[in-house]
Amino acid sequence: MSALAQLRRHSDVASLKTALQQMCSDFGRVTRLDILTAMHEDNKQAICFLRMEHPEQEQRLMKTLGVGRFGGEVVFVLNLSVPVTTEDSGRSSHWVDSDIH
């Protein structure tokens, strides 16, 4: 199973964040991790923005995940495996605070 497929198995941002930190630790130290959740075509998504301590670490991570960079950050979108409820029909996105800075 690919690394992205493993990340897609998470149903909430907290467990996704923990999994991302663990996965990224194989490449080096994460200096910033922000996750924006959004609704798109009835799917709850996690838009992940992250920075590693060194550009070489980011390059290895991007190659492993098959993702790219946007605005200087490694960025990728995951569909969360969580059913959409009527509670999700409000605000379409919000930032999740990160304790990594």
N, C-alpha and C positions, 0 to 999 in steps of 0.2 A: 504494500500500500504506500502511495506517495506521501510525502510530508504534508502537502496541502490537503490531501484526502483525509489524513488523520486529524488535521485541524478542523475540517468541516464537520467532524463528528460531535463537536462541542455544541451544547444547546444554550449556553449563557456566556456572557462576556467575561465573567470572573474566571471560569475554568479555561476559556480560550486564552486569556492573558497569562495564566499560569503555564499552560502548555507552550505558548509562544516563548516565554522566558526560558523554559527548560530546553526547548529545541534550539533557541538562539545561543544558549550557553556553550553549545558544541563549537560555535564559530568565534566566540569572544564575548566581551561585555556589552550588553545593551545599555545605551546611554539615554535613550528616549523611546517610549512606546505609548502611542495614543491609539485608541480604538473609537471610531465613530460608528454608531449603529444607525441603520436606515431601513426603510421599507421600500422594496422595489418589486413590482409585479407580484404582490402578495407573498414575497419572501422576505424574511428578516435577514439583513446582511450586516456583516462586520467589515468596516473599511479600516484596515490596519496601516498605520504609519510608524516606521521605526528607524532608528539610527543606531549603528554600532560604533564602538570606540575607534575603529580604523576602517578606511575605505576598502582595504583588501578583505576584511571580514564581511563587509556588506556585499562585495562582489561574489564571494563564495556562497553566501546565503541566497542571493538572487539566482545564482546558477542552480543551486539545489532545489529551490522552490519553483523556478521558472517564472519569476516575476521581475518587475522593472523598478525604475526610479521615477519619481515625479517631484519636482521642486526640491531636489537634494535629498529626499527621503525614500527609503524602500517602501513601496506601497502595493497592497494587494487587497482584493475583496473576497470575502468568504460568505457563502450562504450558511446561516446557522441552522442546525437541525432542530428547529423548534416550530411547532404549529402556530400560525398567526391567529390571534384571538381578537375579540372586539376591543379589548383594552389597547391593542396596538394601533387602533384607527386614529389616534390622536396625532401628536407631533410626529413627523416623519423621520426625524433624526435627532440625535443628541450626542455630545461628547462624553466619554467616560474618563474620569480623572485618572491620571497615572502617577504613581509614586516614584517613578524613575525620572530623574532629571539630570 
